[in-house]
């Protein structure tokens, strides 16, 4: 049993299903953009440097993503009152709605994947994932 291969295939398939669902949107964005938007959801204190660290990407790549999202009116840069060089990246109302719609799409996909799987099997799966994660951390 090659569990790594199976996990990789599952993750790739889930990502493709989510990307397919998102491509039906009028302003389609990739999962990478939704990852960034999701980090910002409910927060007003995240700066570009923080996003780069969380996403494990270089600052210039994150800057380009922020620029795209700003042009789509999904985020704004908000200056810090104490340090004018520092700007928080904050979701606009349209950005909040986009994240909420994405989260619903994601929930629908995962609920569909879990259909027919018993609660006991899910608890075992969760336990195994926790054990595997603890060995890596």
C-alpha positions as CSV (number, residue, x, y, z in Angstrom):
1,X,0.0,0.0,0.0
2,X,1.5,3.3,-1.1
3,X,-0.3,5.7,1.3
4,X,1.7,8.7,0.1
5,X,0.6,8.2,-3.5
6,X,-3.0,7.7,-2.5
7,X,-3.0,10.8,-0.3
8,X,-1.4,12.8,-3.1
9,X,-3.9,11.6,-5.7
10,X,-6.8,12.4,-3.3
11,X,-5.5,15.9,-2.6
12,X,-5.0,16.6,-6.3
13,X,-8.5,15.3,-7.2
14,X,-10.1,17.4,-4.5
15,X,-8.1,20.5,-5.7
16,X,-9.2,19.8,-9.3
17,X,-12.9,19.5,-8.3
18,X,-12.7,22.8,-6.3
19,X,-10.9,24.5,-9.2
20,X,-13.6,23.2,-11.6
21,X,-16.3,24.6,-9.4
22,X,-14.6,27.9,-9.1
23,X,-14.0,28.2,-12.8
24,X,-17.8,28.5,-13.2
25,X,-17.7,31.8,-11.3
26,X,-17.9,35.1,-13.3
27,X,-14.4,36.2,-11.9
28,X,-12.7,32.8,-11.7
29,X,-9.7,32.6,-9.3
30,X,-7.4,29.7,-8.6
31,X,-7.1,27.9,-5.3
32,X,-3.9,29.9,-4.6
33,X,-5.9,33.1,-4.6
34,X,-8.6,31.6,-2.4
35,X,-5.9,30.4,0.0
36,X,-4.7,34.0,0.4
37,X,-8.3,35.4,0.7
38,X,-9.1,32.7,3.3
39,X,-6.1,33.8,5.4
40,X,-7.4,37.4,5.4
41,X,-11.0,36.4,6.3
42,X,-12.0,38.0,9.6
43,X,-8.7,39.7,10.1
44,X,-7.5,43.3,9.7
45,X,-3.9,43.0,10.9
46,X,-2.2,40.9,8.2
47,X,0.6,42.5,6.2
48,X,2.3,41.3,3.0
49,X,5.2,39.9,4.9
50,X,2.9,37.8,7.1
51,X,1.1,36.4,4.0
52,X,4.4,35.4,2.4
53,X,5.4,33.5,5.6
54,X,2.0,31.8,6.0
55,X,1.8,30.8,2.3
56,X,5.5,29.9,2.2
57,X,6.0,32.1,-0.9
58,X,8.4,34.9,-1.7
59,X,7.1,38.5,-1.0
60,X,7.1,39.5,-4.7
61,X,4.8,36.6,-5.6
62,X,2.4,37.5,-2.9
63,X,2.6,41.2,-4.0
64,X,1.5,40.2,-7.5
65,X,-1.4,38.2,-6.1
66,X,-2.4,41.2,-3.9
67,X,-2.3,43.5,-6.9
68,X,-4.6,41.2,-8.8
69,X,-7.0,40.9,-5.9
70,X,-7.0,44.7,-5.4
71,X,-7.8,45.3,-9.1
72,X,-10.8,42.9,-8.6
73,X,-11.9,44.9,-5.6
74,X,-11.5,41.9,-3.3
75,X,-8.8,43.4,-1.0
76,X,-7.6,46.9,0.0
77,X,-4.4,48.1,1.5
78,X,-5.0,49.9,4.8
79,X,-2.2,52.2,6.1
80,X,-1.1,51.7,9.7
81,X,-1.6,54.8,11.9
82,X,1.7,54.4,13.7
83,X,3.9,53.3,10.7
84,X,2.9,54.7,7.3
85,X,5.2,52.2,5.5
86,X,3.2,49.3,7.0
87,X,-0.1,48.4,5.2
88,X,-2.5,45.8,6.3
89,X,-4.2,43.7,3.6
90,X,-8.0,43.6,4.3
91,X,-10.9,42.0,2.5
92,X,-13.5,44.2,1.0
93,X,-17.2,43.4,1.3
94,X,-16.9,41.7,-2.1
95,X,-13.9,39.8,-0.9
96,X,-15.8,38.6,2.2
97,X,-18.7,37.4,0.0
98,X,-16.2,35.6,-2.3
99,X,-14.6,33.7,0.6
100,X,-18.0,32.8,2.0
101,X,-19.1,31.5,-1.4
102,X,-15.8,29.5,-1.8
103,X,-16.2,28.0,1.7
104,X,-19.7,26.9,0.7
105,X,-18.4,25.3,-2.5
106,X,-15.6,23.6,-0.5
107,X,-18.1,22.3,2.2
108,X,-20.4,20.9,-0.5
109,X,-17.6,19.0,-2.1
110,X,-16.3,17.6,1.2
111,X,-19.8,16.7,2.3
112,X,-20.3,14.8,-1.0
113,X,-17.0,13.0,-0.5
114,X,-18.0,11.9,3.1
115,X,-21.4,10.5,2.0
116,X,-21.6,6.8,2.9
117,X,-18.6,6.9,5.3
118,X,-19.5,6.0,8.9
119,X,-18.8,8.2,11.8
120,X,-16.6,5.5,13.2
121,X,-14.5,5.3,10.0
122,X,-14.1,9.1,10.0
123,X,-12.9,9.0,13.7
124,X,-10.3,6.4,12.8
125,X,-9.2,8.4,9.7
126,X,-8.9,11.5,11.8
127,X,-6.9,9.7,14.5
128,X,-4.5,8.3,11.9
129,X,-4.0,11.7,10.3
130,X,-3.3,13.2,13.8
131,X,-0.7,10.5,14.5
132,X,1.0,11.0,11.1
133,X,1.0,14.8,11.6
134,X,2.5,14.5,15.1
135,X,5.5,12.5,13.7
136,X,6.2,15.3,11.2
137,X,5.8,18.2,13.6
